[in-house]
Amino acid sequence: MNIKQAKEEIKHTVTAYLKKDDEDRYKIPLIRQRPVLLMGPPGIGKTQIMEQIAEECKIGLVAYTITHHTRQSAVGLPFIKEMEFAGKEYSITEYTMSEIIARVYRKIEEGCPEGILFIDEINCVSETLAPTMLQFLQCKTFGNQAVPEGWIIVAAGNPPEYNKSVREFDMVTLDRVRCMQVEADLGVWKAYARSRHIHGAILSYLELRPKNFYRVEADVDGLQFVTARGWEDLSILMQTYEEMGLPVDETVVGEFLHHKDVAEDAAAYFDLYQKYKDDYGIPLILEGKIRSEVFARIYDAAFDERLSVVNLLLDGLQNLFRSYGKEKAKTDRDFAALKEYRNSEGAKKEVFEEKKAAFDIQRKTLETIEEKTAAALEHAFDFMEQAFEGGQEMVVFVTDLATVAESARFLAEHNCDRYLQYNQELLIGSKRAELLAELNRD
């Protein structure tokens, strides 16, 4: 399954495990609440979906990467305790509470009586910790401390082909867990990437080179790999470097994409992407000021270049959609605060008028960005119609407008006839699938 399917299944599991009967007891007895074991390659988003699940289910989350811990932090520290048996005193070894279990109890005290205890890289532990992890999965305990009731165990591990230190689980352990096999999926990741505002050059590159999204290869030079985590971290750096006016060359890219050919290819494409932005004058297109030579070039351009221009247009529009969304949220907050003040006891007319004047300025700011965004969208459609005449590029353009949250909200609030027209005419779902299938075959 892909990471999106795994997320949904874990949410279902959490909901089922936390469901109670009329007597306030869990419907599925604790002994039958199998821990979830998520097995998949590194860097595909296993930790991120735990954060999303906890937030969406409104429960707590305690997450640990177990390879960062010793046996003492997982099990607890030993201490000597005096006890009496059959009239004689003996010194015995006890253990303090596990740091991990203590974190769960702190979370409970913070107001999260139910939650997820997530342990990453569980099958990559040291030899001294391996028995503890088996005990954890089989008995839901760390040392002499049980995981509190209402807390669900989710663990994640890497298949042996990705990590030399992987330890295989025996049948006894596997018979006590729910094992989910997860694979990298570009389509699912792109939906996540858009919501996280991953750099447009990366999204455009992966649209053209989908096979380079996740690669792990061993050759004479050692292990070469590219992961989803690498793309996301590279995106954050690229955006910051651009703000600082710093270049992102092949060396920098190679520090995140540990595959020489992919890093070289991606770095070359990023340079082209910036060049296309300047050559085509993307900001001018969105202002409705298209240079005559632009159409001559786009008609003769290869598909890679044409798709890059589409993504550059989408980048420019998404920046406007985000700006509009921020101003809209601020305006709504200001209006709610103004209304609350007006209805409050002791509200003074002169203070209300001052607040209203400030609100009117904010409302005008919103109207300005709203008009600019709507105009840019129409100018973008003008260019798309003249440049691509409803071809594959238009499918990509209209589909991405629909799937990014900020643009989807704007389109829901503002009627755009051409968007609705193309959305129906192009049968977005099937044509998009055909286009991506074609790109995957190349």
ZAKEZA-817123 format. One line per field, with one value per residue (C-alpha): residue number from 1; residue in three letters; x, y, z. Coordinates in steps of 0.1 Angstrom, whole numbers, plus 5000, padded with zeros to 4 digits. Layout:
BEGIN
lumba	c(NUM; ...)
fifi	c(ALA; ...)
c1	c(X; ...)
c2	c(Y; ...)
c3	c(Z; ...)
! end
This chain:
BEGIN
lumba	c(1; 2; 3; 4; 5; 6; 7; 8; 9; 10; 11; 12; 13; 14; 15; 16; 17; 18; 19; 20; 21; 22; 23; 24; 25; 26; 27; 28; 29; 30; 31; 32; 33; 34; 35; 36; 37; 38; 39; 40; 41; 42; 43; 44; 45; 46; 47; 48; 49; 50; 51; 52; 53; 54; 55; 56; 57; 58; 59; 60; 61; 62; 63; 64; 65; 66; 67; 68; 69; 70; 71; 72; 73; 74; 75; 76; 77; 78; 79; 80; 81; 82; 83; 84; 85; 86; 87; 88; 89; 90; 91; 92; 93; 94; 95; 96; 97; 98; 99; 100; 101; 102; 103; 104; 105; 106; 107; 108; 109; 110; 111; 112; 113; 114; 115; 116; 117; 118; 119; 120; 121; 122; 123; 124; 125; 126; 127; 128; 129; 130; 131; 132; 133; 134; 135; 136; 137; 138; 139; 140; 141; 142; 143; 144; 145; 146; 147; 148; 149; 150; 151; 152; 153; 154; 155; 156; 157; 158; 159; 160; 161; 162; 163; 164; 165; 166; 167; 168; 169; 170; 171; 172; 173; 174; 175; 176; 177; 178; 179; 180; 181; 182; 183; 184; 185; 186; 187; 188; 189; 190; 191; 192; 193; 194; 195; 196; 197; 198; 199; 200; 201; 202; 203; 204; 205; 206; 207; 208; 209; 210; 211; 212; 213; 214; 215; 216; 217; 218; 219; 220; 221; 222; 223; 224; 225; 226; 227; 228; 229; 230; 231; 232; 233; 234; 235; 236; 237; 238; 239; 240; 241; 242; 243; 244; 245; 246; 247; 248; 249; 250; 251; 252; 253; 254; 255; 256; 257; 258; 259; 260; 261; 262; 263; 264; 265; 266; 267; 268; 269; 270; 271; 272; 273; 274; 275; 276; 277; 278; 279; 280; 281; 282; 283; 284; 285; 286; 287; 288; 289; 290; 291; 292; 293; 294; 295; 296; 297; 298; 299; 300; 301; 302; 303; 304; 305; 306; 307; 308; 309; 310; 311; 312; 313; 314; 315; 316; 317; 318; 319; 320; 321; 322; 323; 324; 325; 326; 327; 328; 329; 330; 331; 332; 333; 334; 335; 336; 337; 338; 339; 340; 341; 342; 343; 344; 345; 346; 347; 348; 349; 350; 351; 352; 353; 354; 355; 356; 357; 358; 359; 360; 361; 362; 363; 364; 365; 366; 367; 368; 369; 370; 371; 372; 373; 374; 375; 376; 377; 378; 379; 380; 381; 382; 383; 384; 385; 386; 387; 388; 389; 390; 391; 392; 393; 394; 395; 396; 397; 398; 399; 400; 401; 402; 403; 404; 405; 406; 407; 408; 409; 410; 411; 412; 413; 414; 415; 416; 417; 418; 419; 420; 421; 422; 423; 424; 425; 426; 427; 428; 429; 430; 431; 432; 433; 434; 435; 436; 437; 438; 439; 440; 441; 442)
fifi	c(MET; ASN; ILE; LYS; GLN; ALA; LYS; GLU; GLU; ILE; LYS; HIS; THR; VAL; THR; ALA; TYR; LEU; LYS; LYS; ASP; ASP; GLU; ASP; ARG; TYR; LYS; ILE; PRO; LEU; ILE; ARG; GLN; ARG; PRO; VAL; LEU; LEU; MET; GLY; PRO; PRO; GLY; ILE; GLY; LYS; THR; GLN; ILE; MET; GLU; GLN; ILE; ALA; GLU; GLU; CYS; LYS; ILE; GLY; LEU; VAL; ALA; TYR; THR; ILE; THR; HIS; HIS; THR; ARG; GLN; SER; ALA; VAL; GLY; LEU; PRO; PHE; ILE; LYS; GLU; MET; GLU; PHE; ALA; GLY; LYS; GLU; TYR; SER; ILE; THR; GLU; TYR; THR; MET; SER; GLU; ILE; ILE; ALA; ARG; VAL; TYR; ARG; LYS; ILE; GLU; GLU; GLY; CYS; PRO; GLU; GLY; ILE; LEU; PHE; ILE; ASP; GLU; ILE; ASN; CYS; VAL; SER; GLU; THR; LEU; ALA; PRO; THR; MET; LEU; GLN; PHE; LEU; GLN; CYS; LYS; THR; PHE; GLY; ASN; GLN; ALA; VAL; PRO; GLU; GLY; TRP; ILE; ILE; VAL; ALA; ALA; GLY; ASN; PRO; PRO; GLU; TYR; ASN; LYS; SER; VAL; ARG; GLU; PHE; ASP; MET; VAL; THR; LEU; ASP; ARG; VAL; ARG; CYS; MET; GLN; VAL; GLU; ALA; ASP; LEU; GLY; VAL; TRP; LYS; ALA; TYR; ALA; ARG; SER; ARG; HIS; ILE; HIS; GLY; ALA; ILE; LEU; SER; TYR; LEU; GLU; LEU; ARG; PRO; LYS; ASN; PHE; TYR; ARG; VAL; GLU; ALA; ASP; VAL; ASP; GLY; LEU; GLN; PHE; VAL; THR; ALA; ARG; GLY; TRP; GLU; ASP; LEU; SER; ILE; LEU; MET; GLN; THR; TYR; GLU; GLU; MET; GLY; LEU; PRO; VAL; ASP; GLU; THR; VAL; VAL; GLY; GLU; PHE; LEU; HIS; HIS; LYS; ASP; VAL; ALA; GLU; ASP; ALA; ALA; ALA; TYR; PHE; ASP; LEU; TYR; GLN; LYS; TYR; LYS; ASP; ASP; TYR; GLY; ILE; PRO; LEU; ILE; LEU; GLU; GLY; LYS; ILE; ARG; SER; GLU; VAL; PHE; ALA; ARG; ILE; TYR; ASP; ALA; ALA; PHE; ASP; GLU; ARG; LEU; SER; VAL; VAL; ASN; LEU; LEU; LEU; ASP; GLY; LEU; GLN; ASN; LEU; PHE; ARG; SER; TYR; GLY; LYS; GLU; LYS; ALA; LYS; THR; ASP; ARG; ASP; PHE; ALA; ALA; LEU; LYS; GLU; TYR; ARG; ASN; SER; GLU; GLY; ALA; LYS; LYS; GLU; VAL; PHE; GLU; GLU; LYS; LYS; ALA; ALA; PHE; ASP; ILE; GLN; ARG; LYS; THR; LEU; GLU; THR; ILE; GLU; GLU; LYS; THR; ALA; ALA; ALA; LEU; GLU; HIS; ALA; PHE; ASP; PHE; MET; GLU; GLN; ALA; PHE; GLU; GLY; GLY; GLN; GLU; MET; VAL; VAL; PHE; VAL; THR; ASP; LEU; ALA; THR; VAL; ALA; GLU; SER; ALA; ARG; PHE; LEU; ALA; GLU; HIS; ASN; CYS; ASP; ARG; TYR; LEU; GLN; TYR; ASN; GLN; GLU; LEU; LEU; ILE; GLY; SER; LYS; ARG; ALA; GLU; LEU; LEU; ALA; GLU; LEU; ASN; ARG; ASP)
c1	c(5000; 5011; 5015; 4981; 4964; 4985; 4974; 4938; 4941; 4959; 4932; 4906; 4926; 4930; 4892; 4884; 4909; 4896; 4859; 4841; 4809; 4781; 4801; 4831; 4853; 4872; 4852; 4884; 4901; 4936; 4951; 4935; 4947; 4976; 5004; 5007; 5040; 5046; 5073; 5087; 5117; 5132; 5122; 5087; 5068; 5061; 5067; 5048; 5016; 5018; 5017; 4988; 4968; 4972; 4961; 4931; 4920; 4926; 4948; 4983; 5015; 5048; 5074; 5108; 5135; 5147; 5181; 5189; 5184; 5202; 5188; 5189; 5167; 5143; 5140; 5151; 5181; 5187; 5188; 5191; 5161; 5159; 5131; 5122; 5113; 5105; 5119; 5152; 5162; 5176; 5190; 5173; 5176; 5147; 5144; 5133; 5105; 5114; 5120; 5096; 5068; 5074; 5069; 5036; 5025; 5036; 5015; 4985; 4991; 4991; 4955; 4959; 4944; 4946; 4972; 4998; 5032; 5052; 5086; 5106; 5134; 5123; 5140; 5174; 5182; 5214; 5218; 5212; 5179; 5165; 5149; 5133; 5117; 5104; 5089; 5075; 5056; 5046; 5036; 5032; 5057; 5090; 5109; 5086; 5062; 5032; 5020; 4991; 4956; 4942; 4976; 4981; 5014; 5026; 5061; 5080; 5109; 5130; 5132; 5167; 5176; 5177; 5195; 5223; 5215; 5180; 5169; 5142; 5112; 5103; 5069; 5060; 5063; 5047; 5017; 5011; 5012; 4994; 5021; 5015; 5039; 5043; 5059; 5069; 5043; 5049; 5013; 5005; 5036; 5028; 4995; 5013; 5041; 5017; 5001; 5037; 5045; 5074; 5095; 5079; 5112; 5112; 5075; 5081; 5112; 5095; 5066; 5091; 5113; 5089; 5114; 5138; 5114; 5126; 5157; 5180; 5208; 5240; 5270; 5308; 5308; 5285; 5249; 5232; 5198; 5171; 5142; 5111; 5127; 5156; 5134; 5115; 5146; 5162; 5130; 5133; 5169; 5163; 5135; 5157; 5187; 5166; 5155; 5192; 5203; 5225; 5230; 5219; 5244; 5251; 5272; 5244; 5218; 5241; 5241; 5204; 5201; 5227; 5226; 5252; 5232; 5199; 5217; 5234; 5203; 5181; 5207; 5208; 5170; 5168; 5191; 5168; 5137; 5150; 5161; 5126; 5111; 5133; 5131; 5093; 5087; 5063; 5054; 5046; 5023; 5003; 5000; 4986; 5017; 5029; 5059; 5053; 5084; 5071; 5045; 5071; 5093; 5067; 5053; 5087; 5096; 5100; 5074; 5098; 5101; 5064; 5055; 5081; 5064; 5031; 5045; 5061; 5027; 5012; 5040; 5032; 4994; 4999; 5019; 4990; 4964; 4985; 4987; 4950; 4943; 4964; 4947; 4913; 4920; 4933; 4902; 4879; 4897; 4896; 4859; 4851; 4871; 4854; 4819; 4828; 4840; 4808; 4786; 4807; 4797; 4814; 4823; 4832; 4820; 4853; 4873; 4850; 4853; 4891; 4890; 4865; 4888; 4917; 4894; 4884; 4920; 4925; 4894; 4907; 4940; 4921; 4901; 4933; 4949; 4916; 4913; 4950; 4947; 4915; 4931; 4962; 4941; 4924; 4957; 4971; 4942; 4946; 4982; 4974; 4947; 4969; 5000; 4986; 4951; 4936; 4964; 4981; 4996; 4961; 4952; 4982; 4973; 4936; 4943; 4968; 4945; 4920; 4943; 4961; 4941; 4947; 4937; 4908; 4894; 4898; 4880; 4852; 4847; 4852; 4836; 4860; 4841; 4871; 4882; 4848; 4848; 4881; 4875; 4845; 4859; 4892; 4878; 4906; 4909; 4913; 4934; 4957; 4962; 4970; 4995; 5013; 5013; 5030; 5056; 5064; 5070; 5096)
c2	c(5000; 5036; 5060; 5076; 5042; 5033; 5066; 5058; 5023; 5035; 5061; 5033; 5013; 5042; 5048; 5011; 5007; 5037; 5030; 5023; 5004; 5017; 5008; 5030; 5000; 4996; 4974; 4957; 4943; 4956; 4922; 4921; 4955; 4945; 4971; 4984; 4976; 4998; 4984; 5005; 5022; 5052; 5088; 5082; 5100; 5074; 5099; 5127; 5106; 5099; 5136; 5140; 5111; 5124; 5159; 5147; 5122; 5148; 5126; 5128; 5116; 5105; 5097; 5081; 5070; 5040; 5038; 5071; 5054; 5031; 5002; 5024; 5051; 5026; 5002; 5025; 5026; 4999; 5006; 4984; 4979; 4961; 4935; 4909; 4873; 4846; 4868; 4875; 4907; 4907; 4933; 4931; 4950; 4973; 4997; 5033; 5041; 5040; 5074; 5065; 5055; 5086; 5108; 5091; 5099; 5135; 5138; 5124; 5151; 5177; 5167; 5138; 5107; 5088; 5088; 5071; 5059; 5058; 5040; 5044; 5021; 4994; 4966; 4985; 4985; 4973; 4938; 4949; 4965; 4938; 4917; 4949; 4957; 4922; 4925; 4958; 4945; 4912; 4925; 4963; 4970; 4987; 4970; 4966; 4994; 4988; 5013; 5032; 5022; 5043; 5046; 5027; 5014; 5021; 5010; 5015; 4996; 4994; 4963; 4947; 4959; 4995; 4990; 4966; 4966; 4953; 4924; 4901; 4895; 4860; 4844; 4848; 4886; 4889; 4869; 4897; 4928; 4942; 4944; 4970; 4971; 5006; 5017; 5051; 5067; 5099; 5107; 5105; 5125; 5152; 5159; 5162; 5183; 5208; 5213; 5219; 5243; 5223; 5243; 5244; 5234; 5201; 5194; 5202; 5180; 5151; 5155; 5150; 5124; 5104; 5075; 5097; 5103; 5074; 5054; 5031; 5014; 4997; 4998; 4997; 5031; 5020; 5028; 5056; 5068; 5095; 5097; 5118; 5133; 5144; 5163; 5180; 5191; 5203; 5224; 5242; 5251; 5262; 5286; 5301; 5303; 5321; 5347; 5352; 5354; 5323; 5298; 5261; 5242; 5205; 5202; 5216; 5193; 5163; 5169; 5160; 5137; 5110; 5097; 5112; 5110; 5123; 5151; 5161; 5159; 5178; 5206; 5211; 5212; 5237; 5261; 5256; 5263; 5296; 5304; 5297; 5320; 5348; 5340; 5337; 5366; 5347; 5378; 5397; 5369; 5370; 5408; 5403; 5417; 5389; 5396; 5386; 5364; 5342; 5324; 5318; 5301; 5280; 5267; 5252; 5241; 5204; 5190; 5193; 5230; 5235; 5216; 5237; 5269; 5256; 5248; 5283; 5298; 5276; 5287; 5324; 5318; 5298; 5326; 5349; 5324; 5320; 5358; 5361; 5333; 5350; 5383; 5367; 5349; 5381; 5401; 5374; 5375; 5413; 5413; 5388; 5409; 5441; 5425; 5411; 5445; 5462; 5437; 5438; 5457; 5490; 5494; 5530; 5545; 5564; 5532; 5512; 5538; 5535; 5498; 5500; 5524; 5499; 5471; 5491; 5494; 5457; 5450; 5473; 5454; 5421; 5436; 5446; 5412; 5396; 5416; 5410; 5373; 5370; 5390; 5369; 5338; 5351; 5362; 5327; 5312; 5336; 5324; 5288; 5289; 5306; 5286; 5250; 5250; 5226; 5200; 5179; 5210; 5224; 5191; 5196; 5233; 5227; 5196; 5214; 5243; 5219; 5199; 5226; 5238; 5276; 5277; 5253; 5276; 5307; 5289; 5279; 5315; 5332; 5320; 5313; 5302; 5289; 5268; 5251; 5247; 5229; 5210; 5194; 5192; 5176; 5148; 5156; 5123; 5099; 5123; 5130; 5093; 5087; 5116; 5103; 5067; 5081; 5099; 5068; 5048; 5073)
c3	c(5000; 4996; 5026; 5021; 5023; 5054; 5070; 5065; 5078; 5109; 5115; 5113; 5137; 5162; 5160; 5165; 5194; 5212; 5208; 5241; 5251; 5273; 5304; 5293; 5285; 5253; 5229; 5217; 5248; 5253; 5249; 5213; 5204; 5182; 5177; 5142; 5125; 5095; 5072; 5044; 5029; 5048; 5040; 5026; 5054; 5081; 5109; 5092; 5089; 5126; 5133; 5109; 5124; 5160; 5150; 5129; 5156; 5183; 5205; 5219; 5202; 5217; 5190; 5194; 5170; 5190; 5175; 5193; 5227; 5249; 5269; 5301; 5285; 5271; 5301; 5330; 5353; 5379; 5416; 5447; 5469; 5502; 5506; 5531; 5522; 5548; 5576; 5559; 5541; 5505; 5482; 5449; 5416; 5406; 5377; 5374; 5350; 5313; 5298; 5270; 5294; 5315; 5284; 5278; 5314; 5310; 5279; 5298; 5325; 5297; 5289; 5264; 5281; 5248; 5221; 5199; 5211; 5179; 5178; 5146; 5133; 5157; 5138; 5137; 5174; 5190; 5202; 5239; 5230; 5207; 5235; 5249; 5215; 5212; 5247; 5238; 5207; 5224; 5259; 5254; 5281; 5285; 5313; 5342; 5330; 5308; 5281; 5297; 5288; 5259; 5242; 5209; 5198; 5163; 5153; 5120; 5105; 5073; 5051; 5051; 5016; 5030; 5062; 5071; 5108; 5104; 5126; 5114; 5137; 5146; 5140; 5177; 5174; 5139; 5152; 5177; 5154; 5124; 5097; 5069; 5040; 5026; 4993; 4979; 4957; 4938; 4932; 4969; 4978; 4954; 4970; 5003; 4987; 4973; 5008; 5021; 4993; 4980; 4955; 4921; 4904; 4923; 4915; 4879; 4877; 4892; 4869; 4841; 4858; 4880; 4882; 4901; 4930; 4950; 4940; 4960; 4941; 4950; 4926; 4928; 4944; 4972; 4979; 4960; 4970; 4966; 4991; 4996; 5027; 5006; 4982; 5009; 5028; 4996; 4988; 5021; 5015; 4979; 4990; 5017; 4994; 4968; 4994; 5003; 4966; 4969; 4941; 4944; 4924; 4918; 4949; 4971; 4954; 4959; 4997; 4997; 4968; 4973; 4938; 4914; 4882; 4898; 4915; 4883; 4863; 4889; 4893; 4855; 4854; 4882; 4863; 4832; 4853; 4865; 4829; 4816; 4842; 4830; 4793; 4792; 4816; 4838; 4860; 4828; 4815; 4848; 4843; 4808; 4791; 4769; 4747; 4710; 4708; 4737; 4715; 4687; 4712; 4730; 4697; 4689; 4724; 4735; 4759; 4789; 4783; 4777; 4809; 4828; 4817; 4829; 4863; 4864; 4858; 4885; 4909; 4903; 4907; 4939; 4954; 4948; 4961; 4993; 4997; 4992; 5017; 5044; 5039; 5039; 5072; 5087; 5075; 5089; 5123; 5124; 5115; 5143; 5168; 5157; 5160; 5194; 5207; 5194; 5213; 5245; 5276; 5280; 5243; 5235; 5203; 5196; 5201; 5179; 5151; 5154; 5151; 5122; 5104; 5107; 5096; 5065; 5055; 5059; 5038; 5011; 5011; 5007; 4978; 4961; 4963; 4954; 4922; 4913; 4918; 4897; 4869; 4870; 4867; 4836; 4821; 4827; 4809; 4780; 4776; 4781; 4754; 4729; 4737; 4741; 4726; 4752; 4749; 4776; 4792; 4799; 4817; 4840; 4846; 4854; 4875; 4897; 4902; 4916; 4938; 4957; 4987; 4983; 4947; 4952; 4979; 4957; 4928; 4951; 4962; 4928; 4896; 4868; 4837; 4818; 4847; 4849; 4812; 4809; 4841; 4823; 4788; 4796; 4818; 4842; 4860; 4830; 4809; 4838; 4844; 4808; 4808; 4839; 4825; 4793; 4813; 4833; 4801; 4789)
! end
